[in-house]
Every structure is written in structure tokens, then in C-alpha cells.
Amino acid sequence: MANSNNRELAILSAIVDSIAYNLDLDAVLRQIIEIVYKETLADSIFLYVYDEPSGQVVLRASKNPHPSLLGKVSLNLGEGITGWVAEHKKVVEITENASDDKRFKFFHDIPEDRYEAFLSLPVTFGGKLIAVVNIQYKKPKKHPAEQIRLLSTIAKQVGGALENARLVSESQALKEALETRKLMDRAKGILIKRDGLTEPEAYSQLQKLSMKHRKPIREVAEAVIISSK
């Protein structure tokens, strides 16, 4: 029992050292995946982050590279096992034939659909849903109760760090959006005055330049502003 407690303290200490004060969302997501993998040696780990405005959990990180799916796969609360865990904030373990569970949702384009064992845990902070971690195995697997308890503790411990990083990310995105809007307004004003365009025409011109040069519209707006000086 002492060894188990020491191991748990070591893992929680590692979480504090590597995650607790990190405000880079992508880095926090990667570190959570790594911590869970070291504890489970699972064949697959998916991390879904809860998006409160949409009421969905969105795939944001994975152990196996799935760049085409990250940010694009989402589930409503109650949809699939992941959505069920998100809605009820309860752990689900399926030791074999996971895809036979009536809650299971197929995506058809990922090999994990056919994995045998499935463990899904809610990540919470102050009783609020933050994310869901899915741990999968190619072969049947039953986790000891002690390991599930430890993984649940890990999920709770990373919840606060993940929420802080998410809030910072959203704040930065909002700031960048506002700055982009200001630059576009300045660029539109220049085009309206210089070329005699209407506001919709000026905006359309910025969009066309963005597509033509394959650059973000913010960079196009900055170029228009610089060229007017």
C-alpha cells in the first residue's frame, strides 16, 4: 500500500511540475497524453476538450497521430461512449468487444474503431466538465480498481491546468481577432479613400487578395496599410 501511495505521489508531483503552471494549451494536451500513456502503455489515447458554447466535446489531441481529425471530430453530450461520459461525468470501462456496446459510435476512418478494450474518464475541475480521456487497447484489457482510481485522480488533477490553459488560449484568440478586425477596418478605409470603393467592395478586394496570394487576410490588410504610408 505504501508503494502504491508513493507511486501516486510521484505521478501527481510530475503533473504539478510539468503541467500546473503551463498556459500553452497544446503543450498541456500533449503532456496529459504522455502522463496517461506512461501509466497505461495503451495502444491509443484520445483527449476530447469540452466546448461549452457548442455543448460538444472536440478531439484535440491523440497518442497516435490523427492530424486530419484533430479539431474536426466532435460529439454532443450523450453521443457515443465519450459523450455519455461527458454528460454523466462517470468512468466507463469496457474490457472487450467495445464496439458492441450500444453507446459506441463508429467513425469508420480510424483503426481505433475496432480496438477491443475501452476506458473513458471525465476530466473535471470544481465539478465542471473540462474534457474526456479515452484509453484504448487492441486486445482485451481489464484495469485493476487501483489503477482506475489513480487514473481518475490524474484526470481531476490535470483539470485545473487544462481549464487555465484553455481560458488563456481563448483570450489570446479573442485578442487576435480584435486586432485583425482593427487592421481590416484601417485597410478598408484606405481602399475606400484611394480607389473610391464602397465598404463591401473594399472587403471583397481584401478577400480576393488573400486568396490570390494565399495569405491570411490579416497579412493582406497589413500590406495595404504599409503601402499607403
C-alpha positions in Angstrom: 0.0 0.0 0.0 2.9 2.3 0.8 4.5 1.7 -2.5 1.2 2.5 -4.2 0.9 5.7 -2.3 4.4 6.7 -3.1 3.8 6.0 -6.8 0.7 8.1 -6.8 2.5 11.0 -5.1 5.3 10.7 -7.7 2.8 10.9 -10.6 0.9 13.8 -9.0 4.2 15.6 -8.4 5.1 15.1 -12.0 1.8 16.7 -13.0 2.4 19.7 -10.9 6.0 20.1 -12.2 5.1 19.7 -15.9 1.6 21.0 -16.3 0.2 23.0 -13.4 1.9 26.3 -14.4 1.9 25.8 -18.2 -0.5 28.0 -20.0 0.2 26.7 -23.5 -2.9 24.7 -24.4 -1.3 22.4 -27.0 1.6 21.7 -24.7 -0.7 20.8 -21.8 -2.7 18.5 -24.0 0.5 16.7 -25.1 1.7 16.4 -21.6 -1.6 14.9 -20.4 -1.4 12.3 -23.2 2.2 11.4 -22.2 1.4 11.1 -18.5 -1.6 8.8 -19.2 0.5 6.7 -21.7 3.3 6.2 -19.1 0.7 4.9 -16.7 -1.2 2.6 -19.1 1.0 1.8 -22.1 -2.2 2.0 -24.1 -2.4 1.4 -27.8 -4.4 4.6 -28.3 -5.3 7.7 -26.2 -7.7 10.4 -27.3 -8.3 13.6 -25.5 -11.5 15.5 -26.1 -11.9 19.0 -24.8 -15.4 20.3 -23.8 -16.5 23.3 -25.8 -19.2 25.0 -23.7 -20.7 27.3 -26.4 -21.5 24.3 -28.7 -22.2 21.8 -25.9 -19.8 19.4 -27.6 -16.5 17.6 -26.8 -14.0 18.1 -29.5 -11.0 15.9 -30.3 -7.9 18.0 -29.6 -5.0 15.5 -29.0 -4.1 11.9 -29.5 -1.3 9.5 -28.9 -1.4 8.1 -32.4 -1.1 10.9 -35.0 -4.5 11.9 -36.5 -3.8 15.4 -37.8 -6.8 15.3 -40.2 -9.2 14.6 -37.3 -8.0 16.9 -34.6 -10.4 19.8 -34.1 -12.8 18.2 -36.6 -14.3 15.3 -34.7 -16.8 16.3 -32.1 -19.6 14.6 -30.1 -22.7 16.0 -28.4 -23.2 15.3 -24.8 -24.7 11.8 -24.6 -23.4 10.8 -28.0 -21.2 7.7 -28.1 -19.4 6.5 -25.1 -17.4 9.7 -25.0 -20.5 11.8 -25.0 -22.1 9.6 -22.3 -19.0 10.0 -20.0 -19.1 13.8 -20.7 -22.8 14.0 -19.8 -22.7 11.8 -16.7 -19.1 12.6 -15.6 -18.6 9.0 -14.8 -15.9 6.4 -15.7 -16.8 3.8 -18.3 -14.6 0.6 -18.7 -15.3 -2.0 -21.4 -12.9 -4.9 -21.2 -13.6 -6.5 -24.6 -15.7 -6.1 -27.7 -16.0 -2.4 -27.0 -17.7 -1.7 -30.4 -20.6 -4.0 -29.4 -21.6 -1.5 -26.6 -24.9 0.1 -27.6 -23.4 3.6 -26.8 -20.4 3.1 -29.1 -20.2 5.4 -32.1 -18.2 4.4 -35.2 -16.1 6.9 -37.2 -15.2 4.3 -39.8 -12.0 6.0 -40.9 -9.9 5.3 -37.8 -8.4 1.9 -36.8 -9.4 2.5 -33.1 -13.0 1.7 -34.0 -12.0 -2.0 -33.9 -10.0 -1.9 -30.7 -11.1 -4.4 -28.1 -10.9 -2.6 -24.7 -12.0 0.9 -23.9 -11.6 3.1 -20.8 -13.1 6.6 -20.7 -12.6 9.1 -17.9 -14.1 12.5 -17.4 -11.7 15.4 -16.6 -13.3 17.9 -14.3 -12.5 21.0 -12.3 -14.7 22.2 -9.5 -17.4 19.8 -10.6 -17.3 21.3 -14.1 -16.6 19.2 -17.2 -13.3 20.1 -18.9 -12.5 17.1 -21.1 -12.8 13.4 -21.6 -9.8 11.0 -21.9 -10.3 7.8 -23.9 -7.8 4.9 -23.4 -8.0 2.0 -25.9 -6.3 -1.3 -26.4 -6.1 -3.7 -29.4 -6.6 -6.7 -27.1 -9.0 -7.3 -24.2 -7.9 -5.5 -21.1 -9.2 -5.1 -17.5 -7.7 -2.4 -15.4 -7.2 -3.1 -11.7 -9.5 -1.0 -9.5 -6.4 0.7 -8.0 -5.3 1.8 -11.5 -8.7 3.2 -12.4 -8.7 5.1 -9.2 -5.2 6.5 -10.0 -6.2 7.5 -13.5 -9.3 9.2 -12.1 -7.1 11.1 -9.7 -4.8 12.1 -12.6 -7.9 13.3 -14.6 -9.0 15.5 -11.7 -5.5 16.9 -11.1 -5.0 18.0 -14.7 -8.5 19.5 -14.9 -7.5 22.8 -13.4 -4.3 23.2 -15.5 -6.3 22.3 -18.7 -9.0 24.8 -17.9 -6.5 27.6 -17.2 -4.7 26.9 -20.5 -7.9 26.8 -22.4 -9.1 30.1 -21.0 -5.7 31.7 -21.9 -6.0 30.3 -25.4 -9.5 31.7 -25.9 -8.4 35.0 -24.5 -5.5 35.1 -27.0 -7.7 34.1 -29.9 -10.2 36.9 -29.0 -7.4 39.4 -28.8 -6.0 38.4 -32.2 -9.5 38.5 -33.7 -10.0 42.1 -32.4 -6.6 43.2 -33.7 -7.4 41.6 -37.1 -10.7 43.5 -37.2 -9.0 46.8 -36.5 -6.4 46.2 -39.2 -9.1 45.2 -41.7 -11.1 48.4 -40.8 -8.0 50.5 -41.4 -7.2 48.7 -44.7 -10.8 49.1 -45.9 -10.7 52.8 -45.1 -7.6 53.2 -47.2 -9.1 51.3 -50.2 -12.3 53.3 -49.9 -10.4 56.6 -50.0 -7.8 55.6 -52.5 -9.8 53.6 -55.0 -13.3 55.0 -54.5 -14.7 51.7 -53.3 -17.7 51.0 -51.1 -17.1 49.2 -47.8 -18.4 45.9 -49.2 -16.3 46.3 -52.3 -13.2 47.1 -50.1 -13.8 44.0 -48.0 -14.2 41.9 -51.2 -11.0 43.2 -52.5 -9.1 42.2 -49.3 -10.6 38.7 -49.6 -9.6 38.4 -53.3 -6.0 39.5 -52.5 -5.9 37.0 -49.6 -7.0 34.1 -51.9 -4.7 35.2 -54.8 -1.6 35.4 -52.7 -2.6 32.6 -50.4 -2.0 34.7 -47.3 -4.2 35.3 -44.2 -6.4 38.3 -44.7 -4.7 40.0 -41.7 -1.3 40.0 -43.6 -3.1 41.4 -46.7 -4.6 44.2 -44.6 -1.2 45.0 -43.0 0.4 45.1 -46.5 -2.3 47.6 -47.7 -1.6 49.8 -44.6 2.1 49.7 -45.1 1.9 50.5 -48.8 -0.2 53.6 -48.1 2.5 55.2 -46.0 
